[in-house]
Amino acid sequence: MSAARKRSTSNGSTDVSPPAKARRTEQDIHGPNDYHQALVHRDISDSDSDSSQDQAAEKIETMYLDTVNRSNLDFDFEQLCSVSLSNNNIYACLVCGKYFQGRGKQTHAYFHSINDDHHVFANLQTLGVYVLPDNYEVEDRSLNDIKAAIRPTYSARQVSQLDKRCEVAYDLGGKKYLAGFVGLNKIKYNDYMNVVVQALAHVPPIRDALLLLPDLEKRPVLVQRLASLVRKIWHPKLFKAHVSPHELVQEVVNRSKRRFRMDAQGDAFEFLTWLLNTLHVDLGGSRKRNSSIVYRAFQGEIQVTKQPLVDPSRLAPEEESAGIGAPNGIATVKKTPFLTLSLDLPPKPLFSNDDGDDDGEAGIPQVALVSLLQRYNGSSTVEWHGEAKRYQLTELPQYIICHVRRFSKTEFSVEKNPTVVNFPIRNMPFGELLPPDVQPASKFNTTYDLVANICHDGQPEQQQGQNPKHDATAPAAIQTASSSAAYAADETLSSDSQYLVYLRHAADEKWYMMRDLLVEPIMPQMILLSDSYIQIWQRNGNSNGNSNGNTKDTTVPASCSG
């Protein structure tokens, strides 16, 4: 019988099976060890081919990223297509920095990628980066700094460290800047807006709320623009060491119905009250206390006592000699909340000694801030519209806003009172204005430190036309403690006047002067040389000590005038 075995099948055919030796497997030929090594080498070769394919695909996806030019990128301006001026579905070209609409075919971004050979675009809403005209998304860690520049984000831990350390940063050009103390572009006459934004950006409760505000895209546009600007001010990785408030200014013009404009000088206090009022409403605030972060930071309580005055024309001569104008009738007492304290300066002297007196001092009048605050101690009487009013502070807020009324409007012009206000920058005793029975029961420290000081430089001048009217439809969220606050900010300033702000860095207790793009350190004593207009004071924490743990007395004497 031959070596091949024959098997009969059901159909009568024969099946020839190979010999047993011919059926040996590859494992029998090479042995078990050689066979295992062959499988390993085969897997390695397959993985190498897969990784090389992945590398090739990744190289294709990132082949245009070297054309990104960060020095051309500026995300501070309004998100409008540079061709159609539409604000819908806007993409930024990461090569030239221009804004275009859409990324599909027949869109301006698509045509730009073909005509100008610029291929990398970023969606300003979703932060996705795409390559056009191929229209595929690129995910690369090298683009994270661009995404952070478009929309900076902060964690709660990062925010908690802002007032504890000085974070020195550098822009693309190597210019050094301090995060939180960057200049704001002056578009035209928007310096009165810049100083208010800078001051609020250094009030910790307002700043922290804007930095950590969730679902920002669902908020009102004004909140979005202000939060975005504050986040860029505190961003430690800016491409340029300054920020433009263009988007916020545009929204302020639209929201206020051109009451505040960038082409005309405005009043900083009037803008501050409008902004706080609008923020309170946009953040869901109501008339109830602590209903918004604005009320929790700035709202205090004051007791107003009103009593009618005797009309001198209705008095007999003997009654007039007995004392006319004295309070008469039943006094009414009412407690009301306040957000700002308005302070009246002494009248401007008719004649000033410009040549100096015998002691060599200039004839500029001076007054202490403590003296101006005496109108809120409950004993000073103010006459207003036939009534005698007394104001008594009953509850102090966490932050106090003081408004020094420097401008007085007449029929023909607006005059500025040049009186110098002297004040300490640390441990201001606001608690002395409280009633004697309230002072010992207060659970908080009643001394305050200066956080921001907004000053006015230059002389006002009446402009042609009517003054902007107050927004009568605005909710009554702002209530000033001054009886004359109704017209406190109804002035018109000339284009020659300018605002600047002094800000304190809580981490190192240094002061900085900010005038639009100009940012420079300054000695604390120099603050008193400017015409203070708006001041923001911070309470020193609790009765156990200062909130920042610094117990060193660095106050400037109230009599210091430079």
Backbone torsions as a table, in degrees:
resi	resn	phi	psi	omega
1	MET	NA	138.3	-176.4
2	SER	-71.8	170.9	-177.8
3	ALA	-65.7	-27.3	179.8
4	ALA	-86.6	130.7	179.8
5	ARG	-85.9	142.1	179.2
6	LYS	-108.3	131.5	177.2
7	ARG	-118.9	137.0	178.2
8	SER	-85.8	137.5	178.8
9	THR	-106.6	173.4	-176.3
10	SER	-67.9	-25.7	-178.7
11	ASN	-94.6	10.9	175.2
12	GLY	89.1	-5.5	179.7
13	SER	-83.5	165.0	-179.5
14	THR	-112.7	142.3	179.1
15	ASP	-110.5	123.2	-179.6
16	VAL	-95.7	112.7	179.5
17	SER	-90.4	143.0	179.2
18	PRO	-69.2	158.2	177.6
19	PRO	-64.2	160.3	-178.7
20	ALA	-61.3	-39.1	-179.9
21	LYS	-66.6	-29.4	-179.2
22	ALA	-74.3	-18.2	-177.9
23	ARG	-92.3	20.1	179.2
24	ARG	-71.0	138.9	-178.0
25	THR	-85.4	175.0	178.2
26	GLU	-65.5	-29.5	178.5
27	GLN	-67.2	-36.3	178.0
28	ASP	-68.1	-33.8	-177.2
29	ILE	-72.1	-49.4	-174.2
30	HIS	-93.9	-14.7	-175.8
31	GLY	90.8	158.1	-176.4
32	PRO	-63.6	-38.2	-177.9
33	ASN	-69.7	-44.8	179.2
34	ASP	-64.4	-34.8	179.9
35	TYR	-66.7	-41.6	178.7
36	HIS	-64.1	-40.9	179.0
37	GLN	-65.3	-35.5	178.7
38	ALA	-64.8	-40.0	177.7
39	LEU	-64.6	-40.7	179.5
40	VAL	-62.3	-45.4	179.5
41	HIS	-63.2	-35.3	179.0
42	ARG	-67.3	-41.3	177.9
43	ASP	-64.9	-40.3	-179.6
44	ILE	-64.3	-42.4	179.7
45	SER	-65.3	-36.2	177.6
46	ASP	-67.4	-42.5	179.5
47	SER	-66.2	-36.8	177.9
48	ASP	-63.4	-40.7	178.9
49	SER	-66.2	-38.2	178.3
50	ASP	-66.3	-44.3	-179.5
51	SER	-65.4	-37.6	177.4
52	SER	-64.8	-36.7	176.1
53	GLN	-66.4	-40.5	177.7
54	ASP	-64.4	-41.2	178.7
55	GLN	-64.0	-38.1	178.3
56	ALA	-66.0	-41.8	178.5
57	ALA	-65.4	-40.5	178.8
58	GLU	-65.9	-36.4	178.3
59	LYS	-66.1	-34.8	178.0
60	ILE	-69.5	-40.8	-178.7
61	GLU	-66.0	-36.3	-175.1
62	THR	-101.6	17.8	-174.4
63	MET	-70.8	-21.2	-178.9
64	TYR	-100.9	-0.3	-176.6
65	LEU	-68.6	-21.3	178.4
66	ASP	-73.4	-8.8	177.2
67	THR	-88.3	-7.0	179.5
68	VAL	-66.0	128.8	-177.8
69	ASN	-117.7	98.9	-175.7
70	ARG	-69.0	-23.5	179.3
71	SER	-69.7	-18.1	178.2
72	ASN	-92.4	-4.0	-173.1
73	LEU	-90.4	131.3	176.7
74	ASP	-147.7	109.6	-174.9
75	PHE	-103.1	21.2	-178.8
76	ASP	-89.0	-15.3	-174.8
77	PHE	-88.1	166.8	-176.3
78	GLU	-63.5	139.5	-174.5
79	GLN	-82.0	84.9	178.8
80	LEU	-128.0	142.3	176.3
81	CYS	-64.0	132.0	-177.7
82	SER	-71.2	-9.2	179.4
83	VAL	-107.0	-54.4	-175.7
84	SER	-94.1	-10.9	-177.0
85	LEU	60.1	24.7	176.4
86	SER	-89.5	150.3	178.7
87	ASN	-107.4	18.5	-177.4
88	ASN	-103.0	124.9	174.5
89	ASN	55.9	64.4	-174.4
90	ILE	-95.7	136.8	176.0
91	TYR	-119.8	143.1	177.2
92	ALA	-104.3	128.9	174.7
93	CYS	-74.9	121.2	-177.0
94	LEU	-82.6	6.0	176.9
95	VAL	-100.6	-47.3	-178.6
96	CYS	-109.6	-16.4	177.9
97	GLY	89.6	-0.2	-178.8
98	LYS	-79.0	156.4	179.7
99	TYR	-100.9	138.3	178.3
100	PHE	-139.6	158.6	-177.1
101	GLN	-96.8	133.8	172.7
102	GLY	71.9	170.5	174.8
103	ARG	-137.1	-4.9	178.2
104	GLY	-77.7	179.9	178.0
105	LYS	-64.9	150.2	-178.4
106	GLN	67.9	22.6	175.8
107	THR	-110.0	163.4	-176.9
108	HIS	-68.8	-34.9	177.3
109	ALA	-66.4	-38.2	178.9
110	TYR	-63.5	-46.2	-180.0
111	PHE	-66.9	-35.3	178.7
112	HIS	-64.9	-38.7	179.9
113	SER	-65.4	-31.1	-179.8
114	ILE	-83.6	-45.3	-174.4
115	ASN	-72.8	-38.9	-175.5
116	ASP	-105.4	1.0	178.6
117	ASP	59.3	36.8	173.9
118	HIS	-107.7	122.5	-166.0
119	HIS	-116.3	-11.3	-174.4
120	VAL	-108.2	123.5	-177.3
121	PHE	-131.9	146.9	179.3
122	ALA	-121.6	130.9	175.6
123	ASN	-76.5	125.6	-174.5
124	LEU	-76.5	-9.5	177.9
125	GLN	-100.8	-51.4	-177.9
126	THR	-89.4	-12.9	-178.1
127	LEU	65.9	14.1	174.7
128	GLY	-75.0	142.7	-179.3
129	VAL	-110.2	130.7	-175.1
130	TYR	-130.2	152.9	175.5
131	VAL	-107.1	123.1	178.8
132	LEU	-114.6	150.8	6.8
133	PRO	-86.8	3.4	-179.3
134	ASP	-67.8	-24.1	173.1
135	ASN	61.6	56.1	172.0
136	TYR	-130.5	150.8	-175.3
137	GLU	-86.5	144.2	180.0
138	VAL	-115.7	129.6	176.1
139	GLU	-120.5	108.4	-177.6
140	ASP	-144.3	139.6	-177.1
141	ARG	-67.0	-20.9	179.3
142	SER	-68.2	-13.1	180.0
143	LEU	-94.5	0.2	-176.7
144	ASN	-65.1	-34.0	179.8
145	ASP	-67.3	-32.6	177.1
146	ILE	-70.0	-42.4	177.8
147	LYS	-63.3	-37.5	178.0
148	ALA	-69.2	-31.5	177.6
149	ALA	-70.1	-33.6	178.0
150	ILE	-70.6	-46.5	-176.4
151	ARG	-141.8	88.1	179.7
152	PRO	-65.7	143.3	177.2
153	THR	-128.3	153.0	-177.3
154	TYR	-135.0	149.0	172.3
155	SER	-98.2	164.0	179.5
156	ALA	-62.2	-33.5	178.9
157	ARG	-68.3	-41.5	178.6
158	GLN	-63.2	-41.3	-179.4
159	VAL	-65.5	-37.3	-178.8
160	SER	-67.2	-18.5	-178.5
161	GLN	-96.3	-1.5	-174.5
162	LEU	-64.5	-37.2	-178.3
163	ASP	-94.8	9.7	-177.2
164	LYS	-113.5	-14.2	-179.6
165	ARG	-146.9	152.1	177.3
166	CYS	-94.7	116.3	-177.6
167	GLU	-102.6	99.6	178.4
168	VAL	-83.4	130.5	-177.0
169	ALA	-128.7	169.4	-179.9
170	TYR	-132.8	139.1	177.2
171	ASP	-86.4	-172.2	-176.9
172	LEU	-64.4	-29.6	179.5
173	GLY	-85.7	4.3	-179.6
174	GLY	82.7	9.2	179.3
175	LYS	-79.0	131.3	-177.8
176	LYS	-84.2	139.1	175.9
177	TYR	-147.6	162.8	-179.9
178	LEU	-105.4	122.3	-179.3
179	ALA	-57.5	127.7	-177.0
180	GLY	97.7	-14.9	-178.7
181	PHE	-127.5	66.7	179.2
182	VAL	-116.8	151.8	-178.1
183	GLY	-75.9	156.8	176.3
184	LEU	-114.9	136.3	-179.6
185	ASN	-62.0	139.9	172.3
186	LYS	-97.6	104.2	-177.0
187	ILE	-68.1	-49.2	173.3
188	LYS	-151.9	-80.3	178.9
189	TYR	-124.3	41.9	-178.3
190	ASN	-99.2	19.5	-179.1
191	ASP	-65.7	-28.0	177.8
192	TYR	-68.9	-25.7	173.2
193	MET	-78.6	-39.3	-177.1
194	ASN	-59.8	-44.9	-176.3
195	VAL	-67.5	-34.7	178.7
196	VAL	-67.9	-43.2	178.9
197	VAL	-63.9	-43.2	179.0
198	GLN	-62.0	-40.3	-179.8
199	ALA	-66.2	-46.3	-179.7
200	LEU	-67.3	-29.0	178.8
201	ALA	-69.6	-9.5	178.4
202	HIS	-115.5	14.9	169.0
203	VAL	-95.5	106.8	-169.5
204	PRO	-49.8	-46.2	-179.5
205	PRO	-62.4	-41.9	179.0
206	ILE	-67.9	-45.6	179.9
207	ARG	-60.9	-49.2	-177.3
208	ASP	-63.5	-37.6	179.2
209	ALA	-64.9	-39.2	179.9
210	LEU	-73.7	-33.1	179.7
211	LEU	-72.7	-31.7	-175.5
212	LEU	-109.2	12.1	-176.5
213	LEU	-64.4	120.7	-178.9
214	PRO	-81.5	160.3	177.5
215	ASP	49.8	53.2	-176.2
216	LEU	-63.8	-33.5	-178.0
217	GLU	-67.9	-16.0	178.9
218	LYS	-94.2	-2.1	-178.4
219	ARG	-84.3	165.5	173.6
220	PRO	-58.5	155.4	-172.6
221	VAL	-61.8	-39.3	-179.3
222	LEU	-61.8	-41.0	177.8
223	VAL	-65.3	-40.5	178.1
224	GLN	-60.7	-47.1	-176.8
225	ARG	-66.8	-43.0	-179.5
226	LEU	-67.6	-42.9	178.9
227	ALA	-63.9	-40.4	178.7
228	SER	-63.9	-39.7	179.8
229	LEU	-67.8	-43.0	179.2
230	VAL	-65.3	-36.9	178.6
231	ARG	-66.2	-35.5	177.5
232	LYS	-73.1	-33.5	178.0
233	ILE	-61.4	-38.5	-178.1
234	TRP	-94.5	8.3	-177.1
235	HIS	-77.6	128.0	-177.7
236	PRO	-85.8	2.9	-177.9
237	LYS	-131.8	53.6	177.9
238	LEU	-74.7	145.9	174.5
239	PHE	-73.9	-31.4	176.0
240	LYS	-128.8	147.1	-174.2
241	ALA	-82.5	35.9	174.0
242	HIS	-157.0	165.0	-177.3
243	VAL	-131.2	145.9	177.7
244	SER	-102.9	128.9	178.5
245	PRO	-89.1	26.9	-171.5
246	HIS	-59.5	-44.8	-178.6
247	GLU	-63.5	-43.7	179.6
248	LEU	-64.9	-42.7	-179.4
249	VAL	-62.4	-41.5	178.2
250	GLN	-60.9	-42.7	-179.6
251	GLU	-70.2	-36.1	177.2
252	VAL	-63.0	-42.6	179.0
253	VAL	-60.8	-43.9	-178.9
254	ASN	-71.8	-43.3	-175.6
255	ARG	-69.2	-36.1	-179.1
256	SER	-87.2	4.3	-179.0
257	LYS	56.2	46.2	176.7
258	ARG	64.5	20.9	172.0
259	ARG	-68.7	-37.8	173.9
260	PHE	-113.9	125.2	-175.1
261	ARG	-126.3	163.5	176.9
262	MET	-94.5	-11.9	-179.0
263	ASP	-99.5	8.8	178.0
264	ALA	-147.5	140.5	-179.7
265	GLN	-68.0	136.7	-179.7
266	GLY	-120.2	-178.6	-179.0
267	ASP	-100.3	128.9	-175.6
268	ALA	-66.9	-39.4	-179.0
269	PHE	-69.6	-39.4	177.1
270	GLU	-62.5	-40.9	178.0
271	PHE	-68.1	-37.8	179.0
272	LEU	-61.9	-46.6	-179.6
273	THR	-65.1	-39.6	177.9
274	TRP	-64.8	-41.9	-177.9
275	LEU	-66.9	-43.9	178.3
276	LEU	-63.8	-40.0	178.6
277	ASN	-63.0	-44.5	-178.9
278	THR	-69.5	-40.8	177.7
279	LEU	-62.7	-40.4	179.3
280	HIS	-58.6	-43.1	-179.4
281	VAL	-72.6	-43.0	-177.3
282	ASP	-67.0	-25.8	178.6
283	LEU	-91.5	15.5	174.7
284	GLY	85.4	19.3	-178.6
285	GLY	-77.4	158.6	177.7
286	SER	-135.7	-165.9	178.3
287	ARG	-77.4	-9.8	-179.6
288	LYS	-73.8	152.2	179.5
289	ARG	-69.7	146.3	178.4
290	ASN	58.8	27.3	-179.7
291	SER	-83.3	-8.1	176.1
292	SER	-152.5	167.7	179.4
293	ILE	-65.3	-25.9	178.4
294	VAL	-66.9	-46.7	178.8
295	TYR	-67.2	-39.1	-178.7
296	ARG	-65.8	-27.1	-177.9
297	ALA	-90.5	-40.5	-166.9
298	PHE	-116.3	-11.2	-172.1
299	GLN	-85.1	126.1	172.7
300	GLY	-120.5	-167.1	-178.1
301	GLU	-135.9	140.6	-179.0
302	ILE	-136.5	145.4	177.8
303	GLN	-103.5	124.4	-177.4
304	VAL	-110.9	124.1	177.2
305	THR	-109.5	121.1	-179.2
306	LYS	-114.2	141.1	178.2
307	GLN	-148.8	127.8	-178.8
308	PRO	-63.3	149.2	176.8
309	LEU	-98.3	153.4	177.8
310	VAL	-75.5	133.0	177.3
311	ASP	-75.2	117.4	-177.6
312	PRO	-61.4	-29.4	-177.4
313	SER	-70.2	-18.7	-178.1
314	ARG	-99.0	5.4	-178.4
315	LEU	-98.3	146.6	173.4
316	ALA	-74.2	159.9	-179.7
317	PRO	-56.1	-40.6	-179.5
318	GLU	-67.6	-32.7	177.2
319	GLU	-71.5	-34.7	179.6
320	GLU	-65.8	-38.6	178.3
321	SER	-68.8	-23.5	179.3
322	ALA	-74.6	-14.7	179.5
323	GLY	128.7	92.0	178.3
324	ILE	-86.2	164.6	178.2
325	GLY	72.7	5.3	179.4
326	ALA	-75.5	149.3	177.9
327	PRO	-59.4	136.5	-179.5
328	ASN	-141.4	146.1	180.0
329	GLY	100.4	-175.1	-176.1
330	ILE	-86.4	130.5	178.5
331	ALA	-82.8	139.9	176.9
332	THR	-110.6	135.4	-178.3
333	VAL	-118.0	131.6	-178.8
334	LYS	-145.4	135.6	175.1
335	LYS	-97.2	133.3	-176.3
336	THR	-138.9	147.4	177.3
337	PRO	-77.5	158.8	176.7
338	PHE	-143.5	155.9	174.9
339	LEU	-116.3	-23.7	179.8
340	THR	-137.2	154.7	175.0
341	LEU	-116.3	116.9	178.8
342	SER	-92.4	135.4	-175.4
343	LEU	-121.1	129.3	179.4
344	ASP	-93.5	128.3	177.0
345	LEU	-79.8	156.5	172.2
346	PRO	-60.5	153.5	-178.6
347	PRO	-57.7	146.8	178.6
348	LYS	-67.1	130.0	-178.7
349	PRO	-65.4	142.7	179.2
350	LEU	-68.8	-36.1	-179.1
351	PHE	-125.7	129.8	179.6
352	SER	-117.1	146.1	179.8
353	ASN	-88.5	83.2	-176.6
354	ASP	-69.6	-25.2	-178.3
355	ASP	-81.9	-9.0	-179.6
356	GLY	90.7	152.6	-179.8
357	ASP	-90.6	-167.9	-176.8
358	ASP	-64.9	-27.1	-179.9
359	ASP	-82.9	-2.9	179.1
360	GLY	84.4	9.5	-179.3
361	GLU	-91.3	145.0	178.6
362	ALA	-70.6	154.0	-176.4
363	GLY	-86.6	39.1	177.4
364	ILE	-90.0	124.1	-179.1
365	PRO	-65.9	149.3	-179.9
366	GLN	-132.4	150.6	178.5
367	VAL	-149.8	146.6	178.6
368	ALA	-85.9	144.1	178.5
369	LEU	-61.7	-33.5	178.8
370	VAL	-60.7	-36.3	179.1
371	SER	-68.4	-38.9	179.7
372	LEU	-66.7	-30.3	-177.9
373	LEU	-78.7	-6.1	-177.7
374	GLN	-67.9	-16.5	177.9
375	ARG	-68.4	-11.4	-179.8
376	TYR	-109.0	19.1	179.8
377	ASN	-94.0	1.0	177.2
378	GLY	89.1	-7.4	-178.6
379	SER	-109.7	-21.3	179.9
380	SER	-81.5	134.9	-178.6
381	THR	-107.0	134.3	179.2
382	VAL	-120.5	130.7	178.4
383	GLU	-91.6	128.9	-176.4
384	TRP	-152.3	114.7	176.6
385	HIS	54.0	49.3	176.3
386	GLY	74.2	16.3	179.6
387	GLU	-130.8	147.1	172.3
388	ALA	-97.6	124.3	-175.7
389	LYS	-121.3	142.5	173.6
390	ARG	-128.4	137.7	-177.4
391	TYR	-115.9	132.6	179.9
392	GLN	-132.7	115.6	176.0
393	LEU	-67.8	128.5	179.3
394	THR	-114.2	-21.1	179.1
395	GLU	-149.5	129.6	-178.8
396	LEU	-97.3	136.5	178.1
397	PRO	-80.9	177.9	178.4
398	GLN	-69.8	-34.8	178.1
399	TYR	-130.3	134.2	-178.8
400	ILE	-111.7	129.2	175.9
401	ILE	-103.8	119.0	177.5
402	CYS	-107.7	130.9	179.7
403	HIS	-116.1	115.7	178.7
404	VAL	-90.3	115.2	-177.1
405	ARG	-78.4	95.2	-178.0
406	ARG	-93.4	-19.2	-171.8
407	PHE	-109.4	136.2	175.7
408	SER	-128.4	130.4	-176.5
409	LYS	-98.4	129.7	173.6
410	THR	-111.7	-174.6	-177.9
411	GLU	-69.4	-26.3	-173.5
412	PHE	-114.9	-19.4	-174.7
413	SER	-156.9	175.1	174.5
414	VAL	-117.4	123.1	-177.1
415	GLU	-106.9	147.5	179.8
416	LYS	-112.8	133.1	177.7
417	ASN	-86.7	117.7	-175.7
418	PRO	-86.7	12.7	-176.5
419	THR	-58.7	132.7	179.1
420	VAL	-84.9	130.5	179.3
421	VAL	-100.9	121.2	178.5
422	ASN	-98.0	138.8	-176.8
423	PHE	-160.4	153.5	171.0
424	PRO	-83.2	146.1	178.8
425	ILE	-87.2	-10.0	177.2
426	ARG	-131.0	147.2	172.1
427	ASN	58.3	49.8	174.8
428	MET	-74.9	123.7	-172.1
429	PRO	-83.5	71.9	175.5
430	PHE	-67.3	-23.5	-178.5
431	GLY	-64.8	-19.9	178.6
432	GLU	-68.4	-15.3	178.6
433	LEU	-82.5	-13.3	179.7
434	LEU	-73.6	156.0	175.7
435	PRO	-60.7	151.9	-178.4
436	PRO	-58.5	-32.2	-179.0
437	ASP	-77.9	-15.8	-179.3
438	VAL	-91.7	-31.6	-175.4
439	GLN	-58.4	-48.4	179.9
440	PRO	-68.8	-27.0	-176.7
441	ALA	-84.3	-7.8	-178.4
442	SER	-67.5	128.9	-178.7
443	LYS	-87.5	-3.7	-179.7
444	PHE	-112.4	159.5	171.8
445	ASN	-69.1	135.3	-175.1
446	THR	-103.8	15.9	172.2
447	THR	-102.2	150.3	-173.2
448	TYR	-129.7	150.0	174.3
449	ASP	-111.1	145.8	-179.9
450	LEU	-75.2	130.8	178.5
451	VAL	-104.7	-45.3	-177.3
452	ALA	-143.6	143.9	178.8
453	ASN	-135.1	106.9	179.3
454	ILE	-90.5	128.1	-176.9
455	CYS	-121.8	157.8	177.4
456	HIS	-114.3	133.9	-179.7
457	ASP	-120.3	131.8	-179.7
458	GLY	107.6	-177.2	-177.8
459	GLN	-115.2	139.3	177.2
460	PRO	-75.8	161.6	-179.8
461	GLU	-153.6	137.3	-178.1
462	GLN	-70.4	137.1	178.4
463	GLN	-104.0	161.2	178.4
464	GLN	-72.7	147.7	178.4
465	GLY	95.5	179.2	-176.6
466	GLN	-88.4	153.0	176.0
467	ASN	-72.6	149.8	176.7
468	PRO	-62.7	137.1	-177.8
469	LYS	-82.7	154.7	177.3
470	HIS	-73.2	151.2	-179.9
471	ASP	-78.8	100.3	-176.6
472	ALA	-72.5	-17.4	-177.9
473	THR	-88.0	-5.7	-178.1
474	ALA	-70.3	141.1	178.3
475	PRO	-62.5	152.3	-176.4
476	ALA	-82.8	62.7	178.4
477	ALA	-90.0	-20.5	179.1
478	ILE	-100.8	121.9	176.3
479	GLN	-131.6	113.0	-179.6
480	THR	-88.8	153.3	-178.4
481	ALA	-83.1	-10.0	-179.1
482	SER	-85.4	138.2	178.8
483	SER	-69.7	-20.9	-178.9
484	SER	-102.4	19.3	-176.8
485	ALA	-71.8	-14.2	-177.9
486	ALA	-64.1	-31.1	178.9
487	TYR	-119.7	18.7	-174.4
488	ALA	-64.5	-30.3	-175.1
489	ALA	-117.5	19.0	-177.1
490	ASP	-91.7	58.8	178.5
491	GLU	-119.6	163.5	175.6
492	THR	-122.1	124.4	-176.0
493	LEU	-105.1	152.9	-178.7
494	SER	-81.3	166.9	179.4
495	SER	-71.7	-14.9	179.0
496	ASP	-78.8	-20.9	179.6
497	SER	-78.8	153.5	-176.0
498	GLN	-149.9	150.4	179.1
499	TYR	-106.9	148.6	172.0
500	LEU	-141.2	164.1	-175.8
501	VAL	-138.0	141.5	174.1
502	TYR	-106.9	129.1	-176.0
503	LEU	-125.2	143.3	178.6
504	ARG	-102.4	131.7	174.4
505	HIS	-89.0	116.5	-174.4
506	ALA	-67.9	-22.6	-175.9
507	ALA	-72.7	-40.9	-177.4
508	ASP	-121.8	4.3	177.3
509	GLU	62.0	25.8	176.6
510	LYS	-94.9	154.2	-178.9
511	TRP	-109.9	146.3	-179.4
512	TYR	-132.0	138.0	175.3
513	MET	-98.1	129.3	-176.7
514	MET	-126.4	117.4	176.2
515	ARG	-127.1	92.3	-175.8
516	ASP	57.9	-114.4	-177.7
517	LEU	-81.3	-14.4	-177.5
518	LEU	-83.0	124.5	177.6
519	VAL	-132.4	122.0	179.7
520	GLU	-149.6	146.4	176.9
521	PRO	-69.9	153.6	-175.3
522	ILE	-146.8	150.8	175.6
523	MET	-72.3	142.3	-179.5
524	PRO	-58.9	-32.0	-179.5
525	GLN	-65.7	-22.5	-178.5
526	MET	-74.9	-14.5	-179.0
527	ILE	-64.1	-33.4	-175.8
528	LEU	-72.3	-13.9	-177.5
529	LEU	-78.0	-17.3	-178.5
530	SER	-92.4	164.6	179.5
531	ASP	-85.2	95.2	-178.3
532	SER	-62.4	135.2	-178.4
533	TYR	-122.5	-45.2	178.1
534	ILE	-133.9	132.3	177.8
535	GLN	-126.4	142.1	176.2
536	ILE	-120.3	121.3	-177.2
537	TRP	-111.4	140.5	-179.2
538	GLN	-111.9	132.2	178.8
539	ARG	-67.5	144.2	-176.2
540	ASN	-80.7	43.7	175.8
541	GLY	72.5	-133.8	-178.0
542	ASN	-104.3	-173.8	-176.0
543	SER	-70.6	-10.9	-177.6
544	ASN	-82.8	-11.8	-179.5
545	GLY	154.7	-174.3	-178.5
546	ASN	-72.5	154.9	-177.9
547	SER	-67.5	-30.3	-178.7
548	ASN	-93.8	5.6	177.5
549	GLY	77.8	2.7	-178.6
550	ASN	-96.2	113.6	-178.9
551	THR	-101.1	3.6	-179.5
552	LYS	-71.9	133.3	-178.9
553	ASP	-86.4	108.9	179.7
554	THR	-116.9	32.9	-176.5
555	THR	-73.6	150.8	173.4
556	VAL	-95.7	130.8	-179.1
557	PRO	-55.6	141.6	-176.9
558	ALA	-64.8	-22.3	-179.9
559	SER	-86.0	-4.0	-177.8
560	CYS	-73.3	130.1	178.0
561	SER	-123.0	23.4	179.7
562	GLY	108.9	NA	NA
